[in-house]
């Protein structure tokens, strides 16, 4: 790797080189074991004599910053160095640059889904698939195929709307699996659900427009709308889903998770879905349907999507592959009414031009070859076993402490706590002690980012094996009751 060194004038050139390399070592930019550029190459780039660079290197070696290896070169020492600090920009602390005021109150969601790898013995984090069971051996050659010179278009710039093959595959996939009748031209590929919501906000919202969201709901969904200057209003939910009558009349868009309400878990009833569509038509509003983990269903009839019930072009359907495949793929999509198509494509181009083309092309083949359907069937069985183990344990062994919210889909269930755990402070303390004992679990208030949420826990089962579920519940809720 080239090392940037800037020389000022003609005085003490060796000293200038030495000090800048020493600073790079202190700041961790040059790490232990990293090679320094050859003296001849560094001298040529800086237009100085090779010996001038050699003197600087000799000083670094003499002071313990580097080791010289005969016939190999000069390397940063691997032991005995000062602890490197993070590199920081110089001269910027007094900058007059400030973000727009609305960004002062925004920050990324720090709940369980975004905390990265974890080594807990019992992992109850919500919304995480079991990445250990992903068919890597089938996926790897598909990606490798798209990274060869013969792949052609997969290694160049792509259409902002997405890879044509993937859009066609997605139209077929959601038509068969979710009853959404659409064509490839209505599908736009995004870099995950968050970008889909951001693009919708760019295209639909003026500053000050109102967006209604479920309360409790999915905290990250609020951020794109707030970032576009919208007023975000929480609307209560009950056992049938969003309370349509509670939506403010001046609302421009409504964001909902009707198949599996996040985080409570119940589906929106047909009566409520019909009422929401009537409300949207009457008020000229958009309904943003996040169908985030509907592939996994363990009982009852499939819930019809709002998009399939919409006859007036008010629903924007959003999906992703984060739950069904891997969160790190960052591939999602949206299906919008025709009048929004051109604007959304331009917004996507403005944001990042296009989602990674090799990934899109590989995913298209993954879907078309039946590999996605096969993986979903396998995971459906696995998650059904875990869902049954979790719900049975909560119902039969821990009913005195936890009231299960009925849910027959997705990758998590929610419980409202009873007895002494109905006290928010006691609940928070219990959650903290459970995490300290090796259980990754979070309260409803933490997952929903709402301190006033009803006391309860959200138990994910995507990353925990069935035999580990009841012992994990024991650590969280206490000894089970015997019947």
Order of alpha helices (4+ residues) and beta strands (2+ residues): alpha-alpha-alpha-beta-beta-beta-alpha-alpha-beta-alpha-beta-alpha-beta-beta-beta-alpha-beta-alpha-beta-beta-alpha-alpha-alpha-beta-beta-alpha-beta-beta-alpha-beta-alpha
